[in-house]
């Protein structure tokens, strides 16, 4: 499918905006536009949080987008959507070694979702609309305000990151509980009429409801693959993987995130200065590197965030080199070779014969795909072979 996506010059991200009137994607007038392949199956991450915690600032930093930013609540009333490339040192090394005509990285779609408030599960502050947007994403970045600025208003009278995180998590749990109660009521007749056929479903949904009633996030449960698929199809919010991000404004504030970490130790947590990241992203690459050196920043916070989101989704990358075009592809960890081939095209999975595999590190060291192949260093594998992170693969079908 071809989609018209507008993107800013020098931008690491591609930007689009939902049309609140039609629900369709329309191009933002930023710098210039082009037609490019848009994958409907591209994984998406929603940025959520209370109003005025810096969601749109973070989104603009990620995508060089044009989401409105102000110091009052509900500046964002419709979703902003941006496609962001995943930082990939192995892909960069392959590009330098192979010098292809074109290089395509993996990408994640980030969605800036308008601020939630206490009572969102009951429809407060356009809550139903906002919760509906979150149900569509694969994972959640929960941005929490960890800075105090008198010129930026807050929905509460003070800054309390732990309280703010609990407000959002509580609203998501209440929304899930309402969804489950409706689903259970709808399925009750079938459960009673054909009890033997629905034992597992009844047990699963009842256990989820009981967990929510105890104040437990569904993602904290011992979930199998079937559970995860069912949670996703049901749109249950607390079953989605979450990355907590503390929006800080100083090194001291970055160190004061222990309370957030203790709330949910199993969930990843990053501290990022969204405003600084946005300012850095406005600079030319050379200026940016120089400024980061002056500030003692070894890695951009945005790179850490995008990679953390990629890891949160349980993804790895493999690479193909076809007709002098280098491309990275994302797949879940543990994906067999035949299924990985289907990531490129369904016909490749159906007609899969075998694959030839070499690690990106080995290919970079040799510097030439033809030499690797001639020397017999590419391993031949079957359809059940698990593709590993960093594999360069040639599929035969």
N, C-alpha and C positions, 0 to 999 in steps of 0.2 A: 504494500500500500504506500502511495506517495502522499506525503503531507507537507503543507506549506508551513515552515517553521522560520520565524525571524530570529536573528541572533545579532548581538552587538559585535562590532569590530574588536578584536583582541579578547573576545569573551571565551572562557573555558566552557561555557554552558550554552544550551540552546533553549529559547524561551517561547512559550505560548501562553495564552490566557483563555480561561473558560468564559464564554459569553453567558452572563447570568440570565439573559432573556431566553436563550434557546437551548442552553446546556451543551452547545457545540464549541469546539476549539476554534478560536479566531486568532489571527496573527497580530502581535503587538508591533507597533511602528517604532522600532528602536534604531536600527542602523541599515540593515539590508536583509533580503530574504533569499531563500533558495529552496528548491524541491529536494527532499531527501527521503530515504527509506525510513518509515516510521513503523516500529514493531508494536502492534497492539498488545503483544504478550510481555512487553518490557516491564520489569518489576518496578514498583512504585513505593515511595516512602513519603508519608505525610508528616509535616512539621506541625505539632500541636502545642498548646499551652494557653495560659491566661492571656487576656489582652495586654498589650504593651510590655511584653517580655523580650521582644526583639525578633519575632518570627520573620517578619518581612525583611528586616535588615539582614538576617542570616540567609534568607532566600535570595535576596539581591546579591549578596556576596558570593553565593554558590553559583548563580547563573548570570551575573551581571544584568539582572532583569530590572524591570521598572515598577515593581510593586510599591504602592504608596506607603510612605513611612511618616507618621506623625506622633505627637506626644499625647494623643487622646485615644480612648478605647474604640475598637471596631473600625479602625481605618480600613482594614481588609474585610469586605463583605462578599467577595466572590473568590474562588480559588485561583491562585496563580500557579502555573505549571511550567517547570523547566527540566530539560534533559541535560544531565551533568556527566561528563566522562569520568571514568574511574582511574585515579592515578595508578600507573602500572610501570614500575622500573624495568621489569623484564621486557615489556613491549617496547619501551624506549631503547633498551639495549639491542633488541632485535632490529629495530628500525635503523639504528646507527650501523649495525653490522651488515644488514642485507640491502639497505638503501632502496626500498620499494618505491613504486610510483605513488602509492596511496597507503596510508595506515589508518585503521579504524579501531578505536578502543571500545571496551565495554562501556555501558552507560546505565545510569539509574534515573528514573523520573522522580523528581522532588516536587511535592505539592505543598504550597503555603496555604494552610487551612485557617480560616478566621478564628479569632480567639474564643475559647470556651469560658463560661462563667459558672459560678455555683448555681445549680438549678437547671443546667443545660439539658439534663435528662428529662426535665419536665417542660422543655421548650423555652426556657429563659434565654434571652439574648440570641435569638435565632438558633437556639441549641439543636433543634431537630434537623435543620438543614446542615449544620456543621457536623453533627454526629453521622449523618448519612454520607458525607464526603469521606470521613475517616474509615467507614466500613469497606470502602473500595480499595484501600491501600494494602500492601503486603507487610509493611512494617511501620513503626512509629518512631519518630524523633520527638521526644518530649522535651521542649525547651523551657527552662526554668530561670526566672530572673534571680541573679545573685549579685546585683549591683544596686547602689543607692544613688539616684540622681534626682534632685528636687525639680528639675525641669521636665522630667518624664513621669507622667502620672501613673498611679498604680490602683488597681481595683480595690485593694485594701489600704489601710493607713500606713502600713510599714512593709518592709521587705523580709519575708520569712520563707526561704526556699522549700523547707520541709513541708510547711503548711500548704504552700501553693501546689506542690506536687501531689499532696494528698487530696486537695480539692479536685484536681483533674482526674486522678485515679478513681476517686469515689464516684464522680459523674459517669465515668466509663463503666464502672461496675454496676451502677444502678440502671444504666441503659441496657447492659447485657442481661441483667436480671429480668427486666421487662420483656425483652425479646424471648428469653427462655420460657418465661411463664406463659406467654402467648403460644409458643410452639408446643409446650407440653399440653396445654389445654386443647390445642388443635389435634394432637396425636392421641389423646386419652381414649377416644372411642376405639381406634384401631388397636391400641394396646390391650383394651379390655376384650375386644372381639377375637383377636388372634394373638394371645399372649406369648405363645412359644416363638412366633416369628419375630417378635420385637423385643426380646429380652435384653439384648445388648444395647439397643438404642435407648430403651427406657432407663437402663442402669446408667448409661453414659450421661444422658441429659439430666437425670435426677441428681447425679453426683456433681455435675457442673453447677446446678442451681444451689445445692447445699454449700458448695465452696464459696460462691458469691455471697450467700447469706452470712457466711462466717467472715466476710471481708477479705477473701483470698482472690488474687488475680488468677485467671484461668491458666495463664502461661506458667504459673508456679507449680502446676500439677505435673505428674509423671505422664506425659502425653506420648502416644505412639503415632505413627504416620497417619493412620486412619483418623485419630482424634484431630490432628492438625488440619487434615483436609476438611473434616466436618466443621470445625471451628471457623475455617476460612469461608466455606460455602454459606454458613449461617450468618456471616458478618459479625461475629462476636468480637468485640474490640479488645478485651483484656486477654484474649488468646493470641494476639499478634505479638511478635517479638518487639521489644522496645529498647531504644538507646536514649538514656538520659543525657542531656547537654545543659550544663550550667553556664549561663551567659554572664561572664565576669567582666570587670573593667580594670582589673589590676592583678599583679602577681599575688598580692595578699589575699584577694578574694578567691583566686584560683585554688589557694591552699585551704580555703574554708568550705569545703564541700563534703566533709566527712559525714555530716548528718544525712545528706542525700545518699551517700554510698551505703550507709548502714540501713537505710529503709529497705533496699532490695539488693543485697550483696551480689546476687547472681546476675543482675542486669549491668551491662557496660555503662560507664559514665565518663564523659569528657568535659573539660572546662575550656571554653572558647570565648574570646572577646569578639563578638559578632561585628561590632562597629569598627574595630581595628582591622578585622579580616576584610570588611567591605572596602575600607580605605586602601588597604594593600592591593586589593584586586583592581583598583582604578589606575594603578601605576603600570608603566611599561615593564616588561620582564626584567630588564637590567636594573631599573630603579628599584623594583620590588625586592630583588635579591640583595641589593646594597642596603636597603632600609632594614630588611630582616636581619642582616648581619649586624647592623648597628644596634638593633634591639635584642640581639642574642637569640633570635628565633631560628631554630634549626629546621623545622618543618612547619609549613603553613597549617593552621588549625583546620582549614577547609579540607586539605588533603587527608588529615587524620579522620575527619568526620565522614567523608565519602567512603574511605576504605573501611571504617568501622561499620557503616551501613551495609556495605558489600558483605563483610564478614557476618554481620547480624542475620543476613538472609541465608547464610550457609552456602555461599557461592565460591567457586574457584574459576580460574580462567584457563582456557587453552587457546592455541593459535593455529591459524591456517595461512599458508602462502600459496595463492593461486593467481596465475597470470600477473605476477609481479605486484600483487596486492596483499598486504599483511593485515590480518584482522584478528582481533581478540573476541572470544565468545565466552559468555558466562553460563555455567551449569552448576547444579547442586553437587556438593561433595558426594562421591560414591557413584557417580553416573557411569554406566557402562558405555563402551565405545559406540555401539549401534544407536543408542539413545542420543549420545552427543552428536552423532551425524545428523540426526533428525532436527537438532537445533538449527542446522544450516538449511536443510530442506527435508521435508517428509519423505520424498522419494529416495533420499540417501539412506534413511533408516530402513525403509521397506526393502531396498535392494542391496543392503550392506553385505559385502563379501569379507573384507578384512580392512585393517588400518595399519599404517606405518607411523611409528612414534619415535620422537627424539626429544630430549629435554631442551628447553630454551637456553639454559646455561651452556650445554655442550655445543649447540648450534652457534651461539655467540662466540665461543672460544675458537671454533673452526672458521666461522665467518662466511660460510658458503654452503647452501643447501645441496648443491650438486655434488660437492666433495663429500659431504656426509653420506649421501645416498650411494655414491660410487664406492666408498669405503665399507659399505655394508653396516654402518653404525645405526641405521634406523631399525628399530625392532618391529617385527610383524606381529600383530595381536588380533585376537578374535573379538566377536561381538560382546562377550561378557567381561572383557578386560576393563577395569575401572580407569578412566582418564584421570591423571593427576594434575595438580596445579602446576602450570608452567610447561605443559606438554605442547610440542609442535606436532600437529597431526595431519597426515594425508589419508583421506578416506577413499577406498576403492569399492565401487558399487556397480 
